Amino acid sequence: MFAATATSHWVHDLSPFLFRFGENFGIRYYGLAYVLGFVACGWLLHRYHRAGRTALNLNAGIDLVFALVIGVLLGGRLGYFLLYQFDTVRHDPLALLRVWEGGMASHGGFVGVTAALWWFARKRKVPMLHLGDLIASTAPAGLFFGRVANFINGELWGRISDVPWAVIFPQSASPGAKLIHLAPRHPSQLYEAAGEGLLLFAFVQWRLWQTDALKRAPGRLTGEFLIGYALVRTFCEFFREPDAPLLFGLSRGAFYSLFLIAAGVSLIALSRRREAGVRAP
C-alpha cells in the first residue's frame, strides 16, 4: 500500500488480482470481468428464449456465446494494437501474444463481434440483424464489468482534476516521479462504467422488453446501441486522458466512435426501410 500524501485525495492501491499465486500469476479482475460479461450474455439469451423473444434455444445460445468469446478476444486484441499501438506491434509483432501485459480495444471488439455474428448467422441460418439486436441488448453488461476492472487495475485514468472524488493513480507517474508529486485525476473508468454500462443497459433492456422493436424492426436496437455507445464514449473522452496521439484534433476513442455513429444510423435507416416494406400493401 502506498503511503499517504499531502493531498486529501485517495491514492489508488487496489490489487489487480482477486487471488494471487505468484508475482504475475493468479486470477485477475480483468479476466473475471470478461467471464462475468459472457455469463451475463448467456443468461440473458436464455431468458429471452424462455420469454419467447427469440427462437434460439439453450444449446444455440451457448454456441453463440463461444463464438462471441473468440470474436471479442481476437477483435479487441488486434484492435488495440492496430488502432492505438500500431508502432509497437510493427516493431515487436510478438507483443500481440503477451496477453498478460494487457491491451484490449472496445472498438476492435465490436468488429470481432460483427464477424462472429456473421459466421453464426450463416452457420445457423438465423437473421443477422436479429442476432445483432440480441447481443446489443447484452453488451452493456460486459462493458460495465470491463470498465470496473479498468479502475481496479488503475489503468486508463482520467485527466487531471481537483474534484473531491478525484483519485491519485500511481501508474500515471512518469519515470522517476515521486508519488507525492502526482496530481489527482478523474476516475473516468467509473464514468464509463456508469454510462457505457449501467445507462446503456437500462436503455436497451427497456427497448427490448417494453417495445416491439426486436420483432417489428430488426437492426434498430443495434443501431440505437451503437449510437448511444458512441455518444457516451465521446462524452467520457472529455474526462479521460488520451492514451494515444490525437487524430484530427480528436482522441482516438472519439474519432473511432464516429464510425459507430455512421453504422448505427445506417442500421436504423435499413430497419425503417424494411419495416415500411412489410407494412406496404
ZIVEN-V910530 format. One record per helix or strand. SS is the DSSP state (A for helix, B for strand). FROM is the first residue (numbers start at 1). TO is the last residue. If there is no record, write none. Layout:
SS;FROM;TO, SS;FROM;TO
This chain:
B;10;11, B;17;20, B;26;28, A;29;50, A;58;83, A;86;91, A;93;97, A;99;101, A;106;124, A;128;153, B;158;158, B;160;160, B;167;168, A;170;172, A;179;181, B;185;185, A;188;210, A;213;216, A;220;237, B;240;240, B;247;247, B;250;250, A;252;279
